[in-house]
Amino acid sequence: MTEQDKRLTATADMADTFGPLSLVMLDETDLRHAWRINFVANFFTGPVYRQLGEKYGITRPEFVILYCLKHMPGLVAQDICRVTGQPKNSISRAVSDLLQKGYVQRGTDPDDKRAKPLTLTDPGWAMLEQVSPMVQARQDAMRAALTDDELAQFDTLIRKMVFAMPDWVTPE
């Protein structure tokens, strides 16, 4: 099969799966780059978080909090909002749910009595170990379309876009 045949097949598969409007929105509009980013993000996050909810009873904000705390224990909810762009009410509700489930515990900052740093509990670590492979598998499936060289190039480009965000984004 030639490269052109592969492209035509991929285009037909996209139209069959997502409808003909997807081709217009992804290739023929002024907002195609933003649309593509959202398209990939929506079809990545929607199914994986639905699966986490159905199988483990974990919501997207709950996973986000657990994953953040894995990498930096002692964060407060405001830190998590800032790094994820998630609304305060969603993170606050998820923190309450995680406390109730016993996956996180809340401490007190000796320098700021109002701050309530969060850490993972043993059950929180165990839950994260169960659910992380599902997210990893979804990421692996998404990246499977890229060769190693393309993946390295993608990583370079997306990192460049992300690290330019202070020029155009103000965290709420």
N, C-alpha and C positions, 0 to 999 in steps of 0.2 A: 504494500500500500504506500503510495507516495505521500509526501508531507501535505500536499494540497488535498488529497483524499481524506487524510486524517483530520484536517481542519474542517472540511465539509461535514464529515461524520460528527465531529464534536459540535459543530453549529446545529446540526439537525437534532442531536441528542439534547442540547440546551433548549431548543424550541419545543421539543416533545416533553421534556421534563418541567420546564418553567414557563412555557407559553411563548408565543412569538414576540410579545412585548418585551420580554427579557433581553432579546437580541438588540432591540432598539435602545433600551435604557442602558445596556452595558457597552454598546459600541457607537451609538449615533447621537448622543446628546452632549451638551456642554458640560454637564455634571457627571460624565461617565466615570471619572476617577473616584469621586466621592461615592457614586452609586456602587462601583465595584467593591470598594472597601466595605461599605455597609452590606452589600449582598453576601460577601464571604462571611462577614462577622455574624450576620443574622442567621445564616444557614449553618454556621458553626455552633453558635451559642444556643439557639432555640432547641435543637434536638438534644444536645449534650446535657443541658440543664433540665430539660423535661425528663430525660432518662435518669438523671441523678435524683430528681424528685420522686419519680415513680418507684425506683429501686431502693433508695436509701432515705427518702424523706428530707433531702437537703435541697434548699433553694439556691439560686444563683448568688444572692448576697451572702448567704451562709458559707458557701464554698469560697467565695472571695475572701471573707474574713479568715477562715481557717487557713487558706493558702498564704495570705499575707502574714499571719501570725507564725506560720511555719518558718518563714524567712526573716522575720523580725519580731520576736516576742516583746511584749510590753507596749505595743501600740495602743493608742486610744482610738475611739470610733472616728474622731475627726481626721486622724492620720489616714485611716482607711478610705474615708470619703475623698480626701485630697488625692490619693494615689490612684484611685479607681474611677473617679468621676461619678460614682454612685450617689444618689440623693441621701441626705442625712436621715430622712425618715426611714428609708429602706434599710440602711445600715443599722440604725438604732433598733428597729424592729427585729432585725436578724440577730443582733447582739443579745437582745432579750430572749429570743428563741434558743440561741446557742447556750446561754446560761441555764435556761430551763432544761435543755437536753443534757446538760452536764459536759458539753464539749469545750467550753471555755470557762475560765474563772476571771474574776475582776479583782484587781488589787487597788492599793492606794499609793499614790506618788508621795513620797515624804516631803518633796519640795513644793508640791501643789496639791493640796487636799481635795480640790475639785476634780483633778484628773484621775481617771479610773483605768489604769493600764490593764490590757487583756493578755492572757496567756492560754495556750492550749492545755487541756487536761489529758490524762492518758486516754480516755475514751475519744477525745477530740483528735489526738494523733492517730488512733486506730481507725477512726472514720476517714480521716484524710488519706491514710494509706489504702483504704478500700476504694475511695472514689477517684483518686488521682489517676490511676491507670485508665479509667474510662475517658478522662479528658485527654490524657496522653495519646490514647489510641485514636481519638477523633482528630487530634492535631497531626498525628502520623498519616492518617488517611487524607487529610487536606493537603499535606506537603508531598504526598506520593506522586503528584503530577510533575514535580520538579526534579531535574537531575541534581547531582551534588553541586555542580558548578552554578546552576540556576538558583539553588537554595542559598548558596553563599552570596550570590548577587542580590537575591531578594532580601536576605538578612541585612546586607549592607544598605540597601535602599530604604527599607522600612525603618531601620535604626536611624538613618539620616533624617527621615521625616519625623520620627518620634522625638529626636533630640532637638529638632527645630521648633517644637511645640511652644516653648516659652515665648517665641516671637509672635504667636497668634492665639494662644490660649491663656486664659486666666482661670486657675482653679477657683471654684465657688466656695 
